[in-house]
């Protein structure tokens, strides 16, 4: 695995998720879900989670929950 390549890809994906979340401004919805089983610490180690998942998901969670105080679900059923 080339960690720099993975981080580059994750930054692209994070940017696309941010655009999607921004597009929801003013929309009425109950839940915004982020994640998947592959991000669960039962599937990957906590170190990999901390290096490759949390840095990209945490800002998106803060982007959604802080302004709107909405419900945010992280699905990680690994």
Order of alpha helices (4+ residues) and beta strands (2+ residues): alpha-beta-alpha-alpha-beta
